Amino acid sequence: MKKISLLFISLIFSLFALGQTEKKYSTYYYQRVTLFEQLPISSDDILFIGNSITDGGEWSELFQNPHIKNRGISGDTTWGVYDRISILLKGKPAQIFLMVGINNVPKGESPESIAKDIQHIIQKIKKESPNTEILVQSLLPVTTKYNMFLEHTSRWELIPYINQAILRITKQENIKYIDLFSFFVNNDGQMKPEYTNDGLHLLGKGYILWKEIISPYLKSK
């Protein structure tokens, strides 16, 4: 009887572990990834990769360019991008604009750890699609003004250190770093309130500013 009970407990733990493995990321993550697997990418395409802040942008409409494609996933982390980047590289895109890391902050990761994760993404892109130009964008500031997303916004002072660590990585890897942070930040070190209504995500005015900052970096047909 004791052996049966132990076997039953072992089975329960095994099923739990399997469930945890299968649920590594959100259901939305898998919905988006399986869609991205079906959508074609060519060597003329420019990909925007990141989390909800990227996901929220209508990039092809903002730039009036059908070759610009949104590959953001709300809630994504550096690990999530690393795990899905290969499916985006099969078509050897012309450029990748990457911004990721803010969702690692609530996990307690250090700036150096976040930057190292981004370096692994960069190295993977270089290996699998060496002709793709990689442009890494800084994290945006956040603000506690709206008392929302406190796991992210309450640690606003950490973001400049993350950006400094990312900048060091881009220099090591000899790729472009785009400073968005300086355009969005207030004198108090937090995001200017006119660009957000929740402290983390952007309003339309914020996307227009983002577009203006990165326009000189886009390859034109």
C-alpha positions as CSV (number, residue, x, y, z in Angstrom):
1,M,0.0,0.0,0.0
2,K,2.8,2.3,0.9
3,K,4.6,1.6,-2.4
4,I,1.3,2.4,-4.3
5,S,1.0,5.7,-2.4
6,L,4.6,6.7,-3.2
7,L,4.1,5.7,-6.9
8,F,0.9,7.9,-7.0
9,I,2.7,10.8,-5.4
10,S,5.6,10.4,-7.9
11,L,3.1,10.4,-10.8
12,I,1.5,13.6,-9.6
13,F,4.8,15.3,-9.3
14,S,5.8,14.1,-12.8
15,L,2.5,15.4,-14.3
16,F,3.0,18.7,-12.5
17,A,6.5,19.1,-13.8
18,L,5.3,18.3,-17.3
19,G,2.6,20.9,-17.0
20,Q,5.1,23.4,-15.9
21,T,7.3,22.7,-18.9
22,E,4.4,23.0,-21.3
23,K,3.4,26.3,-19.7
24,K,6.8,28.0,-19.8
25,Y,5.2,31.1,-21.4
26,S,1.7,32.5,-21.6
27,T,-1.0,31.2,-23.9
28,Y,-0.8,34.5,-25.8
29,Y,2.9,33.9,-26.4
30,Y,2.2,30.5,-28.0
31,Q,-0.7,32.0,-30.0
32,R,1.6,34.6,-31.5
33,V,4.6,32.3,-32.0
34,T,2.4,29.8,-33.9
35,L,1.1,32.6,-36.1
36,F,4.6,33.9,-36.8
37,E,5.6,30.4,-37.9
38,Q,2.9,30.7,-40.6
39,L,3.7,34.2,-41.8
40,P,6.4,34.6,-44.4
41,I,9.5,36.8,-44.0
42,S,11.8,37.8,-46.8
43,S,15.2,39.4,-47.1
44,D,13.4,42.8,-47.8
45,D,11.6,42.7,-44.4
46,I,12.3,44.8,-41.3
47,L,11.2,43.1,-38.0
48,F,10.2,44.8,-34.8
49,I,10.8,42.4,-32.0
50,G,10.0,42.9,-28.3
51,N,7.2,42.8,-25.7
52,S,3.9,44.6,-25.3
53,I,5.4,48.0,-26.1
54,T,6.5,46.8,-29.5
55,D,3.4,44.6,-29.9
56,G,1.2,47.7,-29.5
57,G,2.7,49.6,-32.5
58,E,1.1,49.5,-35.9
59,W,4.5,49.7,-37.5
60,S,3.8,49.1,-41.1
61,E,1.1,51.8,-41.0
62,L,3.3,54.3,-39.1
63,F,6.0,54.0,-41.7
64,Q,3.7,53.3,-44.7
65,N,5.8,50.3,-45.5
66,P,4.4,46.7,-45.9
67,H,7.9,45.3,-45.4
68,I,7.9,46.4,-41.8
69,K,6.5,43.6,-39.7
70,N,5.5,43.5,-36.0
71,R,6.8,40.5,-34.1
72,G,6.2,41.8,-30.6
73,I,4.5,39.6,-28.0
74,S,2.9,41.2,-24.9
75,G,4.6,40.0,-21.7
76,D,7.7,38.7,-23.5
77,T,11.1,38.6,-21.8
78,T,14.7,38.2,-23.1
79,W,14.3,34.4,-22.7
80,G,11.1,34.3,-24.7
81,V,12.7,36.3,-27.5
82,Y,15.7,34.0,-27.5
83,D,13.5,30.9,-27.7
84,R,11.5,32.1,-30.6
85,I,14.0,34.1,-32.6
86,S,15.0,31.2,-34.9
87,I,11.6,31.1,-36.6
88,L,11.9,34.8,-37.5
89,L,15.4,34.3,-39.0
90,K,14.5,31.7,-41.6
91,G,13.6,34.4,-44.2
92,K,16.9,36.3,-43.5
93,P,15.3,39.7,-42.7
94,A,17.1,42.9,-43.7
95,Q,16.9,44.5,-40.3
96,I,15.8,43.7,-36.7
97,F,14.8,46.4,-34.3
98,L,14.9,44.8,-30.8
99,M,13.7,46.2,-27.5
100,V,13.3,43.8,-24.6
101,G,14.1,43.5,-21.0
102,I,11.5,45.5,-19.0
103,N,9.6,42.3,-18.2
104,N,12.7,40.8,-16.7
105,V,12.7,43.5,-14.0
106,P,9.9,42.0,-11.9
107,K,11.8,38.7,-11.9
108,G,14.6,40.4,-10.0
109,E,17.3,40.1,-12.7
110,S,20.3,42.4,-12.5
111,P,21.1,44.9,-15.4
112,E,24.1,42.8,-16.2
113,S,22.0,39.6,-16.5
114,I,19.4,41.3,-18.7
115,A,22.2,42.6,-21.0
116,K,23.8,39.2,-21.1
117,D,20.5,37.7,-22.2
118,I,20.3,40.3,-25.0
119,Q,23.9,39.5,-26.0
120,H,22.8,35.8,-26.5
121,I,20.0,37.0,-28.7
122,I,22.4,39.1,-30.8
123,Q,24.8,36.2,-31.1
124,K,22.1,33.9,-32.2
125,I,20.9,36.3,-34.9
126,K,24.5,36.7,-36.1
127,K,24.9,33.0,-36.4
128,E,21.6,32.1,-38.1
129,S,21.2,35.2,-40.3
130,P,24.6,37.0,-40.6
131,N,23.4,39.5,-43.2
132,T,20.6,40.8,-40.9
133,E,21.4,44.2,-39.4
134,I,20.6,44.3,-35.7
135,L,19.6,47.5,-34.0
136,V,19.1,47.3,-30.2
137,Q,16.9,50.0,-28.7
138,S,17.2,51.2,-25.1
139,L,14.4,50.4,-22.7
140,L,12.0,53.3,-22.2
141,P,11.5,55.0,-18.9
142,V,8.5,54.2,-16.8
143,T,6.5,56.3,-14.2
144,T,4.8,55.6,-10.9
145,K,2.4,58.5,-11.6
146,Y,-0.5,56.2,-12.4
147,N,0.1,53.7,-9.6
148,M,-0.1,50.8,-12.1
149,F,2.3,48.0,-13.1
150,L,4.1,48.6,-9.9
151,E,6.3,45.5,-10.3
152,H,7.8,47.4,-13.3
153,T,7.4,51.1,-12.4
154,S,8.5,51.0,-8.8
155,R,11.9,50.0,-10.0
156,W,12.2,52.9,-12.4
157,E,15.7,53.9,-11.1
158,L,17.1,50.6,-12.4
159,I,16.4,51.3,-16.1
160,P,19.3,53.6,-16.8
161,Y,21.7,51.0,-15.4
162,I,20.1,48.4,-17.6
163,N,20.5,50.6,-20.6
164,Q,24.2,51.3,-19.8
165,A,24.7,47.5,-19.6
166,I,23.0,47.0,-22.9
167,L,25.1,49.8,-24.5
168,R,28.3,48.0,-23.4
169,I,27.0,44.8,-25.0
170,T,26.3,46.5,-28.3
171,K,29.8,47.9,-28.3
172,Q,31.2,44.5,-27.7
173,E,29.2,43.1,-30.5
174,N,29.8,46.0,-32.8
175,I,26.1,46.7,-33.5
176,K,23.9,49.8,-33.4
177,Y,22.4,51.0,-30.2
178,I,19.5,53.5,-30.3
179,D,18.8,55.7,-27.3
180,L,15.1,56.1,-26.9
181,F,15.2,56.7,-23.2
182,S,16.6,60.2,-23.4
183,F,13.7,61.4,-25.6
184,F,10.9,60.0,-23.3
185,V,12.4,60.8,-19.8
186,N,11.4,63.7,-17.5
187,N,13.8,65.7,-15.4
188,D,12.8,63.4,-12.5
189,G,14.1,60.3,-14.3
190,Q,10.6,58.9,-15.1
191,M,8.6,58.9,-18.3
192,K,6.9,62.1,-19.4
193,P,3.2,61.6,-18.6
194,E,2.1,62.8,-22.0
195,Y,3.4,59.6,-23.5
196,T,1.6,57.1,-21.3
197,N,-1.6,56.6,-19.4
198,D,-0.5,53.6,-17.2
199,G,3.1,54.3,-16.5
200,L,4.5,51.5,-18.8
201,H,2.8,51.4,-22.2
202,L,2.7,54.1,-24.8
203,L,-0.1,56.4,-26.1
204,G,-0.2,57.3,-29.8
205,K,1.9,60.3,-29.2
206,G,4.7,58.1,-27.9
207,Y,4.6,55.9,-31.0
208,I,4.9,58.9,-33.2
209,L,8.0,60.1,-31.2
210,W,9.5,56.6,-31.4
211,K,8.9,56.5,-35.2
212,E,10.7,59.9,-35.5
213,I,13.7,58.7,-33.5
214,I,14.3,55.6,-35.5
215,S,13.3,56.7,-39.0
216,P,17.0,57.6,-39.9
217,Y,18.0,54.0,-39.2
218,L,15.5,52.2,-41.4
219,K,16.8,50.8,-44.7
220,S,14.7,52.1,-47.6
221,K,13.8,50.1,-50.6
